[in-house]
């Protein structure tokens, strides 16, 4: 069974927060390798987080719940794009 294309609620710890200065994209990785599940926030959605004074780096090391559609990226594996702060909920 493939999870790609399925809308889901995922629970886990954010191992590391990455930021691409080139594309202004934030990556919430669930593990140390590129194949770990990743939450993605593109630059186009940042204003929604900033409007609510949410720092995307503040999630590092925290247990969270993610809501959204699971996608399969050809290079990085399974990921979930988040476009709104309601799609990520701190659980700790």
Biopython code that builds the backbone (N, CA, C, O; Angstrom):
import numpy as np
from Bio.PDB.StructureBuilder import StructureBuilder

atoms = [
    (1, "UNK", "N", (0.833, -1.184, 0.000)),
    (1, "UNK", "CA", (0.000, 0.000, 0.000)),
    (1, "UNK", "C", (0.878, 1.249, 0.000)),
    (1, "UNK", "O", (1.813, 1.350, 0.795)),
    (2, "UNK", "N", (0.587, 2.182, -0.872)),
    (2, "UNK", "CA", (1.325, 3.432, -0.916)),
    (2, "UNK", "C", (0.544, 4.526, -0.192)),
    (2, "UNK", "O", (-0.683, 4.583, -0.271)),
    (3, "UNK", "N", (1.250, 5.366, 0.493)),
    (3, "UNK", "CA", (0.604, 6.459, 1.217)),
    (3, "UNK", "C", (0.519, 7.732, 0.387)),
    (3, "UNK", "O", (-0.214, 8.657, 0.738)),
    (4, "UNK", "N", (1.266, 7.784, -0.712)),
    (4, "UNK", "CA", (1.258, 8.977, -1.555)),
    (4, "UNK", "C", (-0.145, 9.233, -2.089)),
    (4, "UNK", "O", (-0.809, 8.329, -2.596)),
    (5, "UNK", "N", (-0.582, 10.484, -1.965)),
    (5, "UNK", "CA", (-1.894, 10.877, -2.447)),
    (5, "UNK", "C", (-2.990, 10.780, -1.404)),
    (5, "UNK", "O", (-4.124, 11.183, -1.662)),
    (6, "UNK", "N", (-2.668, 10.246, -0.214)),
    (6, "UNK", "CA", (-3.648, 10.055, 0.847)),
    (6, "UNK", "C", (-3.636, 11.258, 1.789)),
    (6, "UNK", "O", (-2.572, 11.718, 2.201)),
    (7, "UNK", "N", (-4.814, 11.761, 2.126)),
    (7, "UNK", "CA", (-4.913, 12.800, 3.160)),
    (7, "UNK", "C", (-4.844, 12.087, 4.500)),
    (7, "UNK", "O", (-5.567, 11.120, 4.739)),
    (8, "UNK", "N", (-3.957, 12.580, 5.382)),
    (8, "UNK", "CA", (-3.701, 11.857, 6.624)),
    (8, "UNK", "C", (-3.370, 12.791, 7.773)),
    (8, "UNK", "O", (-3.086, 13.975, 7.591)),
    (9, "UNK", "N", (-3.416, 12.215, 8.952)),
    (9, "UNK", "CA", (-2.916, 12.866, 10.163)),
    (9, "UNK", "C", (-1.710, 12.053, 10.601)),
    (9, "UNK", "O", (-1.821, 10.849, 10.831)),
    (10, "UNK", "N", (-0.568, 12.698, 10.716)),
    (10, "UNK", "CA", (0.690, 12.041, 11.048)),
    (10, "UNK", "C", (1.200, 12.627, 12.360)),
    (10, "UNK", "O", (1.128, 13.835, 12.587)),
    (11, "UNK", "N", (1.713, 11.756, 13.213)),
    (11, "UNK", "CA", (2.267, 12.199, 14.490)),
    (11, "UNK", "C", (3.726, 11.794, 14.554)),
    (11, "UNK", "O", (4.081, 10.672, 14.194)),
    (12, "UNK", "N", (4.579, 12.712, 15.014)),
    (12, "UNK", "CA", (5.991, 12.392, 15.140)),
    (12, "UNK", "C", (6.784, 13.546, 15.699)),
    (12, "UNK", "O", (6.249, 14.624, 15.959)),
    (13, "UNK", "N", (8.075, 13.306, 15.882)),
    (13, "UNK", "CA", (8.979, 14.326, 16.411)),
    (13, "UNK", "C", (9.762, 14.936, 15.252)),
    (13, "UNK", "O", (10.234, 14.231, 14.360)),
    (14, "UNK", "N", (9.887, 16.251, 15.286)),
    (14, "UNK", "CA", (10.680, 16.932, 14.259)),
    (14, "UNK", "C", (12.135, 16.870, 14.694)),
    (14, "UNK", "O", (12.542, 17.495, 15.673)),
    (15, "UNK", "N", (12.889, 16.112, 13.951)),
    (15, "UNK", "CA", (14.297, 15.868, 14.249)),
    (15, "UNK", "C", (15.141, 17.111, 13.948)),
    (15, "UNK", "O", (16.013, 17.492, 14.728)),
    (16, "UNK", "N", (14.859, 17.729, 12.801)),
    (16, "UNK", "CA", (15.669, 18.863, 12.367)),
    (16, "UNK", "C", (14.833, 19.792, 11.496)),
    (16, "UNK", "O", (13.995, 19.338, 10.717)),
    (17, "UNK", "N", (15.066, 21.100, 11.631)),
    (17, "UNK", "CA", (14.425, 22.093, 10.776)),
    (17, "UNK", "C", (15.484, 22.615, 9.819)),
    (17, "UNK", "O", (16.533, 23.104, 10.238)),
    (18, "UNK", "N", (15.196, 22.506, 8.536)),
    (18, "UNK", "CA", (16.099, 23.031, 7.526)),
    (18, "UNK", "C", (15.471, 24.232, 6.845)),
    (18, "UNK", "O", (14.248, 24.365, 6.805)),
    (19, "UNK", "N", (16.310, 25.101, 6.312)),
    (19, "UNK", "CA", (15.817, 26.278, 5.605)),
    (19, "UNK", "C", (16.656, 26.507, 4.361)),
    (19, "UNK", "O", (17.883, 26.579, 4.437)),
    (20, "UNK", "N", (16.001, 26.621, 3.220)),
    (20, "UNK", "CA", (16.681, 26.942, 1.968)),
    (20, "UNK", "C", (16.590, 28.448, 1.754)),
    (20, "UNK", "O", (15.506, 28.982, 1.518)),
    (21, "UNK", "N", (17.714, 29.120, 1.834)),
    (21, "UNK", "CA", (17.723, 30.576, 1.608)),
    (21, "UNK", "C", (17.368, 30.898, 0.157)),
    (21, "UNK", "O", (16.758, 31.928, -0.129)),
    (22, "UNK", "N", (17.754, 30.015, -0.745)),
    (22, "UNK", "CA", (17.508, 30.236, -2.171)),
    (22, "UNK", "C", (16.011, 30.313, -2.477)),
    (22, "UNK", "O", (15.575, 31.204, -3.205)),
    (23, "UNK", "N", (15.219, 29.382, -1.923)),
    (23, "UNK", "CA", (13.782, 29.342, -2.209)),
    (23, "UNK", "C", (12.931, 29.799, -1.025)),
    (23, "UNK", "O", (11.706, 29.863, -1.129)),
    (24, "UNK", "N", (13.583, 30.118, 0.110)),
    (24, "UNK", "CA", (12.894, 30.507, 1.348)),
    (24, "UNK", "C", (11.859, 29.453, 1.751)),
    (24, "UNK", "O", (10.724, 29.777, 2.101)),
    (25, "UNK", "N", (12.272, 28.199, 1.694)),
    (25, "UNK", "CA", (11.429, 27.056, 2.045)),
    (25, "UNK", "C", (11.938, 26.428, 3.334)),
    (25, "UNK", "O", (13.145, 26.282, 3.528)),
    (26, "UNK", "N", (11.007, 26.054, 4.222)),
    (26, "UNK", "CA", (11.352, 25.380, 5.468)),
    (26, "UNK", "C", (11.029, 23.892, 5.354)),
    (26, "UNK", "O", (9.999, 23.508, 4.799)),
    (27, "UNK", "N", (11.932, 23.055, 5.892)),
    (27, "UNK", "CA", (11.771, 21.606, 5.876)),
    (27, "UNK", "C", (11.807, 21.095, 7.305)),
    (27, "UNK", "O", (12.753, 21.372, 8.042)),
    (28, "UNK", "N", (10.799, 20.362, 7.694)),
    (28, "UNK", "CA", (10.741, 19.724, 9.006)),
    (28, "UNK", "C", (10.981, 18.238, 8.802)),
    (28, "UNK", "O", (10.081, 17.509, 8.383)),
    (29, "UNK", "N", (12.188, 17.793, 9.095)),
    (29, "UNK", "CA", (12.580, 16.401, 8.870)),
    (29, "UNK", "C", (12.317, 15.556, 10.105)),
    (29, "UNK", "O", (12.583, 15.984, 11.228)),
    (30, "UNK", "N", (11.793, 14.353, 9.894)),
    (30, "UNK", "CA", (11.497, 13.455, 11.004)),
    (30, "UNK", "C", (12.662, 12.537, 11.346)),
    (30, "UNK", "O", (12.552, 11.713, 12.254)),
    (31, "UNK", "N", (13.759, 12.666, 10.641)),
    (31, "UNK", "CA", (14.934, 11.830, 10.901)),
    (31, "UNK", "C", (16.161, 12.416, 10.237)),
    (31, "UNK", "O", (16.063, 13.409, 9.516)),
    (32, "UNK", "N", (17.327, 11.808, 10.471)),
    (32, "UNK", "CA", (18.577, 12.368, 9.969)),
    (32, "UNK", "C", (18.852, 12.146, 8.476)),
    (32, "UNK", "O", (19.721, 12.815, 7.916)),
    (33, "UNK", "N", (18.144, 11.238, 7.827)),
    (33, "UNK", "CA", (18.432, 10.970, 6.413)),
    (33, "UNK", "C", (17.427, 11.661, 5.496)),
    (33, "UNK", "O", (16.345, 12.064, 5.923)),
    (34, "UNK", "N", (17.806, 11.786, 4.237)),
    (34, "UNK", "CA", (16.907, 12.400, 3.249)),
    (34, "UNK", "C", (15.642, 11.584, 3.017)),
    (34, "UNK", "O", (14.640, 12.110, 2.535)),
    (35, "UNK", "N", (15.688, 10.322, 3.354)),
    (35, "UNK", "CA", (14.523, 9.461, 3.127)),
    (35, "UNK", "C", (13.492, 9.563, 4.255)),
    (35, "UNK", "O", (12.425, 8.956, 4.163)),
    (36, "UNK", "N", (13.790, 10.317, 5.312)),
    (36, "UNK", "CA", (12.845, 10.483, 6.419)),
    (36, "UNK", "C", (11.663, 11.337, 5.958)),
    (36, "UNK", "O", (11.804, 12.187, 5.078)),
    (37, "UNK", "N", (10.511, 11.104, 6.556)),
    (37, "UNK", "CA", (9.309, 11.884, 6.241)),
    (37, "UNK", "C", (9.596, 13.357, 6.511)),
    (37, "UNK", "O", (10.221, 13.701, 7.514)),
    (38, "UNK", "N", (9.136, 14.227, 5.607)),
    (38, "UNK", "CA", (9.428, 15.650, 5.699)),
    (38, "UNK", "C", (8.165, 16.481, 5.561)),
    (38, "UNK", "O", (7.327, 16.226, 4.696)),
    (39, "UNK", "N", (8.044, 17.471, 6.419)),
    (39, "UNK", "CA", (6.999, 18.483, 6.281)),
    (39, "UNK", "C", (7.605, 19.681, 5.583)),
    (39, "UNK", "O", (8.712, 20.096, 5.927)),
    (40, "UNK", "N", (6.907, 20.250, 4.609)),
    (40, "UNK", "CA", (7.443, 21.343, 3.800)),
    (40, "UNK", "C", (6.540, 22.565, 3.911)),
    (40, "UNK", "O", (5.317, 22.459, 3.811)),
    (41, "UNK", "N", (7.160, 23.728, 4.120)),
    (41, "UNK", "CA", (6.437, 25.004, 4.085)),
    (41, "UNK", "C", (7.143, 25.878, 3.059)),
    (41, "UNK", "O", (8.268, 26.326, 3.279)),
    (42, "UNK", "N", (6.469, 26.118, 1.932)),
    (42, "UNK", "CA", (7.028, 26.946, 0.870)),
    (42, "UNK", "C", (6.900, 28.430, 1.202)),
    (42, "UNK", "O", (6.085, 28.814, 2.041)),
    (43, "UNK", "N", (7.697, 29.252, 0.550)),
    (43, "UNK", "CA", (7.699, 30.699, 0.776)),
    (43, "UNK", "C", (6.309, 31.297, 0.617)),
    (43, "UNK", "O", (5.964, 32.253, 1.312)),
    (44, "UNK", "N", (5.508, 30.746, -0.288)),
    (44, "UNK", "CA", (4.169, 31.279, -0.546)),
    (44, "UNK", "C", (3.243, 31.173, 0.667)),
    (44, "UNK", "O", (2.236, 31.878, 0.734)),
    (45, "UNK", "N", (3.571, 30.302, 1.627)),
    (45, "UNK", "CA", (2.731, 30.113, 2.813)),
    (45, "UNK", "C", (3.300, 30.784, 4.065)),
    (45, "UNK", "O", (2.634, 30.810, 5.100)),
    (46, "UNK", "N", (4.501, 31.318, 3.990)),
    (46, "UNK", "CA", (5.159, 31.868, 5.174)),
    (46, "UNK", "C", (4.376, 32.986, 5.837)),
    (46, "UNK", "O", (4.382, 33.089, 7.064)),
    (47, "UNK", "N", (3.709, 33.819, 5.071)),
    (47, "UNK", "CA", (2.982, 34.936, 5.673)),
    (47, "UNK", "C", (1.878, 34.457, 6.609)),
    (47, "UNK", "O", (1.550, 35.154, 7.569)),
    (48, "UNK", "N", (1.298, 33.290, 6.355)),
    (48, "UNK", "CA", (0.268, 32.743, 7.237)),
    (48, "UNK", "C", (0.852, 32.411, 8.619)),
    (48, "UNK", "O", (0.205, 32.623, 9.645)),
    (49, "UNK", "N", (2.072, 31.892, 8.625)),
    (49, "UNK", "CA", (2.743, 31.559, 9.875)),
    (49, "UNK", "C", (3.231, 32.830, 10.572)),
    (49, "UNK", "O", (3.087, 32.966, 11.787)),
    (50, "UNK", "N", (3.805, 33.760, 9.807)),
    (50, "UNK", "CA", (4.302, 35.004, 10.366)),
    (50, "UNK", "C", (3.164, 35.843, 10.950)),
    (50, "UNK", "O", (3.341, 36.485, 11.985)),
    (51, "UNK", "N", (2.002, 35.844, 10.299)),
    (51, "UNK", "CA", (0.841, 36.595, 10.776)),
    (51, "UNK", "C", (0.422, 36.130, 12.174)),
    (51, "UNK", "O", (-0.080, 36.920, 12.973)),
    (52, "UNK", "N", (0.632, 34.853, 12.456)),
    (52, "UNK", "CA", (0.291, 34.296, 13.779)),
    (52, "UNK", "C", (1.512, 34.234, 14.701)),
    (52, "UNK", "O", (1.471, 33.597, 15.754)),
    (53, "UNK", "N", (2.589, 34.894, 14.301)),
    (53, "UNK", "CA", (3.840, 34.942, 15.085)),
    (53, "UNK", "C", (4.382, 33.554, 15.389)),
    (53, "UNK", "O", (4.842, 33.295, 16.501)),
    (54, "UNK", "N", (4.331, 32.660, 14.405)),
    (54, "UNK", "CA", (4.847, 31.296, 14.557)),
    (54, "UNK", "C", (6.211, 31.200, 13.881)),
    (54, "UNK", "O", (6.345, 31.454, 12.684)),
    (55, "UNK", "N", (7.211, 30.832, 14.660)),
    (55, "UNK", "CA", (8.548, 30.604, 14.129)),
    (55, "UNK", "C", (8.652, 29.137, 13.725)),
    (55, "UNK", "O", (8.489, 28.251, 14.564)),
    (56, "UNK", "N", (8.918, 28.878, 12.465)),
    (56, "UNK", "CA", (9.000, 27.487, 11.990)),
    (56, "UNK", "C", (10.183, 26.743, 12.577)),
    (56, "UNK", "O", (10.174, 25.513, 12.615)),
    (57, "UNK", "N", (11.196, 27.455, 13.034)),
    (57, "UNK", "CA", (12.340, 26.789, 13.669)),
    (57, "UNK", "C", (12.013, 26.348, 15.095)),
    (57, "UNK", "O", (12.718, 25.509, 15.654)),
    (58, "UNK", "N", (10.973, 26.891, 15.680)),
    (58, "UNK", "CA", (10.619, 26.546, 17.062)),
    (58, "UNK", "C", (10.099, 25.116, 17.205)),
    (58, "UNK", "O", (9.972, 24.620, 18.324)),
    (59, "UNK", "N", (9.798, 24.454, 16.103)),
    (59, "UNK", "CA", (9.287, 23.082, 16.163)),
    (59, "UNK", "C", (10.389, 22.032, 16.307)),
    (59, "UNK", "O", (10.096, 20.867, 16.577)),
    (60, "UNK", "N", (11.646, 22.426, 16.132)),
    (60, "UNK", "CA", (12.731, 21.444, 16.203)),
    (60, "UNK", "C", (12.742, 20.737, 17.555)),
    (60, "UNK", "O", (12.710, 21.379, 18.605)),
    (61, "UNK", "N", (12.786, 19.408, 17.514)),
    (61, "UNK", "CA", (12.826, 18.588, 18.705)),
    (61, "UNK", "C", (11.466, 18.351, 19.352)),
    (61, "UNK", "O", (11.376, 17.664, 20.369)),
    (62, "UNK", "N", (10.423, 18.907, 18.779)),
    (62, "UNK", "CA", (9.088, 18.805, 19.373)),
    (62, "UNK", "C", (8.255, 17.712, 18.726)),
    (62, "UNK", "O", (8.424, 17.388, 17.550)),
    (63, "UNK", "N", (7.358, 17.156, 19.515)),
    (63, "UNK", "CA", (6.371, 16.190, 19.036)),
    (63, "UNK", "C", (5.220, 16.999, 18.428)),
    (63, "UNK", "O", (4.689, 17.909, 19.064)),
    (64, "UNK", "N", (4.837, 16.655, 17.185)),
    (64, "UNK", "CA", (3.783, 17.398, 16.496)),
    (64, "UNK", "C", (2.809, 16.455, 15.796)),
    (64, "UNK", "O", (3.113, 15.290, 15.541)),
    (65, "UNK", "N", (1.656, 16.983, 15.500)),
    (65, "UNK", "CA", (0.692, 16.317, 14.644)),
    (65, "UNK", "C", (0.591, 17.112, 13.357)),
    (65, "UNK", "O", (0.464, 18.336, 13.391)),
    (66, "UNK", "N", (0.644, 16.437, 12.234)),
    (66, "UNK", "CA", (0.555, 17.085, 10.920)),
    (66, "UNK", "C", (-0.700, 16.600, 10.219)),
    (66, "UNK", "O", (-1.049, 15.422, 10.294)),
    (67, "UNK", "N", (-1.368, 17.504, 9.543)),
    (67, "UNK", "CA", (-2.573, 17.147, 8.797)),
    (67, "UNK", "C", (-2.391, 17.622, 7.368)),
    (67, "UNK", "O", (-2.034, 18.777, 7.136)),
    (68, "UNK", "N", (-2.634, 16.738, 6.407)),
    (68, "UNK", "CA", (-2.525, 17.124, 5.009)),
    (68, "UNK", "C", (-2.383, 15.924, 4.097)),
    (68, "UNK", "O", (-2.513, 14.776, 4.522)),
    (69, "UNK", "N", (-2.118, 16.208, 2.865)),
    (69, "UNK", "CA", (-1.973, 15.178, 1.843)),
    (69, "UNK", "C", (-0.515, 14.743, 1.768)),
    (69, "UNK", "O", (0.386, 15.577, 1.689)),
    (70, "UNK", "N", (-0.293, 13.445, 1.793)),
    (70, "UNK", "CA", (1.055, 12.900, 1.682)),
    (70, "UNK", "C", (1.428, 12.822, 0.203)),
    (70, "UNK", "O", (0.679, 12.295, -0.618)),
    (71, "UNK", "N", (2.591, 13.356, -0.108)),
    (71, "UNK", "CA", (3.092, 13.364, -1.484)),
    (71, "UNK", "C", (4.404, 12.587, -1.542)),
    (71, "UNK", "O", (5.098, 12.440, -0.537)),
    (72, "UNK", "N", (4.729, 12.095, -2.733)),
    (72, "UNK", "CA", (6.010, 11.404, -2.918)),
    (72, "UNK", "C", (6.887, 12.257, -3.817)),
    (72, "UNK", "O", (6.596, 12.442, -4.999)),
    (73, "UNK", "N", (7.955, 12.770, -3.245)),
    (73, "UNK", "CA", (8.924, 13.581, -3.987)),
    (73, "UNK", "C", (9.949, 12.634, -4.597)),
    (73, "UNK", "O", (10.449, 11.741, -3.913)),
    (74, "UNK", "N", (10.267, 12.818, -5.868)),
    (74, "UNK", "CA", (11.166, 11.890, -6.564)),
    (74, "UNK", "C", (12.568, 11.836, -5.952)),
    (74, "UNK", "O", (13.237, 10.807, -6.036)),
    (75, "UNK", "N", (13.010, 12.919, -5.347)),
    (75, "UNK", "CA", (14.358, 12.959, -4.779)),
    (75, "UNK", "C", (14.372, 12.716, -3.267)),
    (75, "UNK", "O", (15.305, 12.099, -2.752)),
    (76, "UNK", "N", (13.344, 13.197, -2.548)),
    (76, "UNK", "CA", (13.379, 13.188, -1.090)),
    (76, "UNK", "C", (12.412, 12.212, -0.421)),
    (76, "UNK", "O", (12.458, 12.061, 0.799)),
    (77, "UNK", "N", (11.557, 11.559, -1.162)),
    (77, "UNK", "CA", (10.644, 10.588, -0.575)),
    (77, "UNK", "C", (9.328, 11.200, -0.122)),
    (77, "UNK", "O", (8.858, 12.167, -0.723)),
    (78, "UNK", "N", (8.724, 10.651, 0.933)),
    (78, "UNK", "CA", (7.411, 11.092, 1.391)),
    (78, "UNK", "C", (7.485, 12.428, 2.117)),
    (78, "UNK", "O", (8.363, 12.655, 2.950)),
    (79, "UNK", "N", (6.547, 13.307, 1.783)),
    (79, "UNK", "CA", (6.494, 14.625, 2.392)),
    (79, "UNK", "C", (5.054, 15.111, 2.478)),
    (79, "UNK", "O", (4.158, 14.576, 1.826)),
    (80, "UNK", "N", (4.855, 16.132, 3.293)),
    (80, "UNK", "CA", (3.544, 16.755, 3.414)),
    (80, "UNK", "C", (3.751, 18.264, 3.346)),
    (80, "UNK", "O", (4.466, 18.840, 4.166)),
    (81, "UNK", "N", (3.122, 18.892, 2.369)),
    (81, "UNK", "CA", (3.213, 20.334, 2.213)),
    (81, "UNK", "C", (2.182, 20.973, 3.131)),
    (81, "UNK", "O", (1.012, 20.591, 3.139)),
    (82, "UNK", "N", (2.636, 21.950, 3.902)),
    (82, "UNK", "CA", (1.731, 22.663, 4.804)),
    (82, "UNK", "C", (1.599, 24.095, 4.324)),
    (82, "UNK", "O", (2.585, 24.804, 4.124)),
    (83, "UNK", "N", (0.359, 24.494, 4.146)),
    (83, "UNK", "CA", (0.077, 25.840, 3.646)),
    (83, "UNK", "C", (-0.560, 26.727, 4.696)),
    (83, "UNK", "O", (-0.739, 27.924, 4.472)),
    (84, "UNK", "N", (-0.905, 26.151, 5.848)),
    (84, "UNK", "CA", (-1.596, 26.897, 6.890)),
    (84, "UNK", "C", (-1.133, 26.401, 8.262)),
    (84, "UNK", "O", (-0.889, 25.205, 8.424)),
    (85, "UNK", "N", (-1.006, 27.290, 9.252)),
    (85, "UNK", "CA", (-0.579, 26.865, 10.582)),
    (85, "UNK", "C", (-1.476, 25.809, 11.220)),
    (85, "UNK", "O", (-1.014, 25.055, 12.077)),
    (86, "UNK", "N", (-2.727, 25.736, 10.829)),
    (86, "UNK", "CA", (-3.621, 24.732, 11.410)),
    (86, "UNK", "C", (-3.222, 23.307, 11.021)),
    (86, "UNK", "O", (-3.728, 22.347, 11.603)),
    (87, "UNK", "N", (-2.331, 23.158, 10.057)),
    (87, "UNK", "CA", (-1.891, 21.835, 9.622)),
    (87, "UNK", "C", (-0.773, 21.257, 10.490)),
    (87, "UNK", "O", (-0.365, 20.114, 10.288)),
    (88, "UNK", "N", (-0.277, 22.032, 11.449)),
    (88, "UNK", "CA", (0.746, 21.531, 12.366)),
    (88, "UNK", "C", (0.334, 21.900, 13.786)),
    (88, "UNK", "O", (0.056, 23.059, 14.094)),
    (89, "UNK", "N", (0.304, 20.884, 14.638)),
    (89, "UNK", "CA", (-0.149, 21.094, 16.017)),
    (89, "UNK", "C", (0.890, 20.520, 16.985)),
    (89, "UNK", "O", (1.130, 19.313, 16.990)),
    (90, "UNK", "N", (1.507, 21.381, 17.804)),
    (90, "UNK", "CA", (2.437, 20.882, 18.823)),
    (90, "UNK", "C", (1.703, 19.965, 19.798)),
    (90, "UNK", "O", (0.589, 20.278, 20.219)),
    (91, "UNK", "N", (2.310, 18.845, 20.159)),
    (91, "UNK", "CA", (1.678, 17.869, 21.040)),
    (91, "UNK", "C", (2.398, 17.750, 22.387)),
    (91, "UNK", "O", (1.936, 17.028, 23.270)),
    (92, "UNK", "N", (3.515, 18.447, 22.550)),
    (92, "UNK", "CA", (4.236, 18.349, 23.826)),
    (92, "UNK", "C", (4.136, 19.628, 24.628)),
    (92, "UNK", "O", (4.687, 19.713, 25.725)),
]
sb = StructureBuilder()
sb.init_structure("model")
sb.init_model(0)
sb.init_chain("A")
sb.init_seg("    ")
for serial, (resi, resn, name, xyz) in enumerate(atoms, 1):
    if name == "N":
        sb.init_residue(resn, " ", resi, " ")
    sb.init_atom(name, np.array(xyz, "f"), 0.0, 1.0, " ", f" {name:<3s}", serial, name[0])
structure = sb.get_structure()
